[in-house]
């Protein structure tokens, strides 16, 4: 091998090692626990107040070495994705893999102590070139902050109290109960609800409630907006626990929830009407709701 070839090989090895070191240094900036605080997917914006309730695992992730770890709030199971970064391109590149299969390609940048990431499904779109997620782009733009640092005043959520905040009556009329069945006993209501699933809308979209015949329940968020997020991160129920009917009220005892403040809390819903298609109730703040049976 002549001197020129030797120099080329040596230079190639030097560049490869330098790039690997640069990526390792950059990867260290990702280490730790993170919380999603802003999210836009394909032009749809998730309200900041809904993020913890709407997203799988409450939008919480942990990055250890080159692994993204998410933990189900329902059963505690962990799911791992592989994280690759490329600090040599502009904007800096990111790739998330599952079992050697590329799930998403994206770009990232650090903005002070926050992390901005824009990704696209590797099977549907190319790597983003800008930090945007306009309608039709098939991209997801999210902002994360590290967990544990002091939160700025404008980021703090209103303090929670033991009693729900009083709200104005709903501006829609109460669903008509004309022609409904007679007042049901607790046993009759329990029998009608066992083994059923219901879908109803709340402030953040559609929620599916499943009432098991064994006395357990679970709620999951139904959201097409979160399709890409759910592909990358673990899909976890919003809450789960046990249910029962007592004195005309459907009681939920939350054993697990994406909101830690709700764990071991009992929540009552007053039953109004149960049919083979509809479930009409009054929630704990006095609002009338109507759920549609899906199973």
N, C-alpha and C positions, 0 to 999 in steps of 0.2 A: 504494500500500500504506500503510495507516494505521500509526500509531505502535505500536499493540498487536500488529499482525501482525509488524512488524519486530522487536519485542522477543521474540516467540515464536520466530521463525526464528533469531534470534541465540542465544537460550537453547538451542534444539535443537542448533545447531552446537557450542556450548560443551560441552554434555553429551556429544555424540558424540565430540568430540576428547578430552575428559577420560577417557572410557571406553576409547578406543583407546590412550591413553598408559598407563592403568592396566594394560591387558592386555600392552602391550609391556614394561613394567617387570616384571610377573609372569613373562613368558616368559623373561626373562633368568635367572631362578632355575633353569630347566630345563636350561640349557646345560651340555654336557660329556658325559662317559662315565658310564654307570650300570650296576650289576649287580643283578639280581633276587636277593634273599636270603630272601624268604618268598613263598609262593604258595598260594592256595586257589582252586579253580575248582568252582563248583556243589557245595560241601560236601566236595570231595575235597582233601586236604592233600598237597602234594608234600614229602617229607622234605627238610630242608635239605641233607643230605649228597648228595642226588640231583639237586639243581637244575641244577648245571653240566652234568651228564651227560645229564639228561632233556630240558632245554629247547632249543628251536631257538637256534642261535648261542650256546649256553651261558648264555642269559639275559642276554647283554651287549647293550647298545644305546648309541647315541650320538645326542645331540640337538644339531643345528646350526641356529640361527635357529628356524624353525618346522617343521623336518624331523626325523623320527625315522629314523635310518640304522642298518640292521642288516647285518652282513657274514657271508656263508656261510663256515663253516670248511672246507667241502669244495672250493669253486672260487674263493673270494675275491670272488664277485659281491655287489654291494650292492643292497639293497632300501630304498626310501624311502616313508615315510608322512607325511602332512601333519598337523601338530599345531595345534589351535586351543584356546585357553584363554579362559575367561570368569571374571574375578576379581570380577565384580559380583554374582554369585549366591551363595547359601549352601545347601549347601557349594559351594565353587568348582567350576566346570564344566570339563570337558575333552572334546574330540572328536577322533577320529583318522580321517583320510580317506585314500582311495586313488583317485587320478584323479577327484577331485571327488565321489566316492561315499563317503558316511558308512559307516564300518565299525563303530565302537563309540562309544557315548556314556557318559560317566562323570563322576566327581567326584574331587577330589584335595585333599591338604593336605600341607604340609611339617611334619615333626616333627623339630626340630633340623636335622641334616644328612641326614635320610632323607626319602624321598618315598613317600607312601601313595596308591595309586590303586585305585579300584573302578570297573569298567566292565562294560557289558552289550552284547551284539550288538544293533545298531540295528534289525535285522529281527526280533528275537525278544522283546525286552523294552524297557521304558522306561528312562530315565536313573535310575540308583540314587539313593536319597535318604539312604542310610546306608552306612557302611563295613563291609559284611558280604557274604559269599558262601555263604549257607546252601544246603543241598541243595534243588534245585528252583527256586532263584532265577535260574538262568541267568546268574549274574554271576561275575566274576573279581576277586579281591582280591590285590594284590601290593604288596610293600614293596621299594623299591630304595635302594641306597646309592651315593654317588658313588665312582668308582674313583680311587684315588690318595691318599685320606686315610689317616691312621694307623688301623689296625684295633684295636679294643678287645680285651683279652685273652680275653674270653668268646666272641669271634667267630672267633678264630684256629683254623684246622684243624690237626690233629696233623701234625707234620713227616713228610714222606715219606722213605722210605729206599730204597736200591737193591734191597733184598730184601723181598719181600712178607711181611707180618706172619703169623706162624704162627696157624692157626685150628684149632678143634676139628673133628674129622671130622663130616661131614654126618650128621644124625640120621635120614636116610631110607636105606633099603637101596640098594645098587648095583643099577641096572637089570639084569634077567636077560639074559644073552646066549645062552641056550639056543636051539639051532636056528639060530644065526647062521652066516653064510658063513665060509669058510676065511679065514685071515689074509691080508690083501691086501698086495700089493707097493705101493711108492710110486706107480708108474705106474698101477696099477689103481685106487688110491684117488683119484688126480688125475683120472682119466677119469670116475669116478663123481660127483665133486664139481663138476666144471666146468659152469658155466651153471646152477647150482641156487641156491635160496634156502631158508633155514631160520629157524624161529622158536623161541626158547627164552626161558625166564623167568630173570631174575636178581634181585638184591636190590631193584631199582627198577621192575620190571614186565616187559613183553615187548620183546625186542630181535629185529629181523629182520636176518639176515646173508645177503648176496648174494655168491656166489663167481662172478666172471665167467670165461668161457672164455679171456679174454685175460690171466689172471693177476692181475687187479685185484679188490678186494673193497670193500664198503661196509657199514656197519651203520647202521640207523635205528631210532629209538625209536617203538614203536607204543603210543600212549596216547590214549584217548578223553578223558582228563582235560584234555589240552592242546589241545582242539579250538579254543577261543576264542583262546588264546595264539598258535596257529599261523596263525589267520586274520589276526591283526594283524601278527605278526612273521615273519621269514623262517624257513622250515623247512629245517634243515640236517642232514645225516647226523651221527651221533655220531662216527664215525671212517671213514677210508678209507685204502687203500694197496694193497699187493700181498700175494699169498698163494702158498704152495707146500707140497708134502708132502715131508718129508725124514726118512728113518729112522723111519717110522711116526708122525710128528708133523705136525700142521697148523700151519704157521708163518704168523703175521701180522706184516708189517712196516708199521707205522703211518706214513703220510706226512702225514696231517691228522687232527686230533682236537679236540673241544671242550675237552679238557684239554691245555694246552700241554706238560705234563710227559711226555705219552705220545708226542709227535711224535718220529719216528725210533727208536722203541722196537720191538724184536722180541719177540713173545709166542708161546709154544708151547702147543699143545693136543694131548695124546696121543689118537690115534684108537683106539677100541675096536670099534665096529660101524658099518657103513654099509649101510643098506638103502634101498629105494625110498620108505620112509616115515620112518625114524628115523636120527638120527645120535647115537651115544653116544660121549662123550669124557671125558677127565680134564683139568681146567683147570690153570693154572700153580701153584695153591696146593693141588692134590691133591683137589679136589672132583669127583665124578662128575656129569656133566650129560647131559641128553637133549634134543635139538632135534627138532622136527617139520618135515618138508619141506612147504613151501608152494608150491614151483614146481619 
